[in-house]
Amino acid sequence: MPLPETIKTLQQIGSDQVAGDLHGLVTSSKNLYQTEGILGFFKGNLVNIFKTLPFNIAQNWSANLVLSLLRNPETKSIPPFANLVAGIFCKLTIRLLLFIR
């Protein structure tokens, strides 16, 4: 969620231009909207998306791969332990990708 992060960052750096007198979320949000418009709430969020997107894609891919392998082909049901195994495999995949790159 970009709104709380943007307001929190502005209050931490003490930006009087946008955060006002640091009177909280509502006042800071009003001041941010008046000075920068609606796009001001999403400032800096694109970098976070580019940073997390590859890892989220790898996690979802590995979870779907494991769940498809563990799914019973006759009943199309997933065994109770499959989510646990898929979660473990997801985290291992991400850790390997972190150390390989």
C-alpha positions in Angstrom: 0.0 0.0 0.0 1.7 3.2 -1.2 -0.3 5.7 0.9 1.0 4.8 4.4 4.5 4.4 3.2 4.6 7.7 1.4 3.1 9.6 4.4 5.4 7.7 6.8 8.5 8.6 4.7 7.5 12.2 4.4 7.0 12.5 8.2 10.3 10.7 8.9 12.3 13.1 6.8 10.3 16.1 8.2 9.2 17.5 4.8 7.1 20.5 5.9 6.2 21.2 2.3 4.0 18.0 2.1 3.7 16.7 5.6 2.5 19.9 7.1 3.1 20.3 10.8 3.2 16.5 11.1 -0.3 16.3 12.6 -1.0 12.8 11.5 -2.3 10.8 8.6 -5.3 12.9 7.7 -3.6 16.3 7.6 -0.6 15.0 5.9 -2.8 13.3 3.3 -4.7 16.5 2.6 -1.5 18.5 2.2 0.0 15.8 0.0 -3.1 15.8 -2.3 -3.1 19.6 -2.5 0.5 19.9 -3.4 1.1 16.9 -5.6 -2.3 15.5 -6.5 -3.3 11.9 -6.6 0.0 10.7 -8.1 1.9 12.0 -5.1 0.5 9.1 -3.1 2.3 6.6 -5.4 5.6 8.4 -5.6 8.5 6.0 -5.3 6.2 2.9 -5.6 7.5 1.9 -9.0 10.9 1.0 -7.7 9.4 -1.2 -5.0 7.3 -3.0 -7.7 10.4 -3.6 -9.9 12.3 -4.9 -6.8 9.7 -7.4 -5.6 8.0 -8.5 -8.9 10.7 -11.1 -10.0 10.6 -12.8 -6.6 6.8 -12.9 -6.5 6.7 -14.4 -9.9 9.2 -17.1 -9.0 7.3 -17.9 -5.8 4.0 -18.2 -7.5 5.4 -20.3 -10.3 7.1 -22.7 -7.9 4.0 -23.0 -5.8 1.8 -23.8 -8.8 4.4 -26.3 -10.1 4.5 -28.2 -6.8 0.7 -28.1 -6.4 0.2 -29.4 -9.9 2.6 -32.2 -9.3 0.9 -33.2 -6.0 -2.7 -32.9 -7.3 -4.5 -36.1 -7.6 -5.2 -36.5 -11.3 -8.4 -38.6 -10.8 -10.2 -36.3 -8.3 -8.4 -33.1 -9.0 -8.1 -32.6 -5.3 -5.1 -31.3 -3.4 -3.9 -33.4 -0.4 -3.7 -31.5 3.0 0.1 -31.6 3.1 0.5 -30.1 -0.4 0.2 -26.5 0.7 3.0 -27.0 3.3 5.2 -28.7 0.7 4.5 -26.0 -1.8 5.3 -23.3 0.7 8.6 -24.9 1.6 9.5 -25.3 -2.0 8.6 -21.6 -2.7 10.9 -20.4 0.0 13.8 -22.7 -1.1 13.4 -21.5 -4.7 13.6 -17.8 -3.6 16.6 -18.5 -1.4 18.4 -20.2 -4.2 17.6 -17.3 -6.6 18.9 -14.8 -4.0 22.3 -16.6 -3.7 22.7 -17.4 -7.4 22.2 -13.9 -8.8 
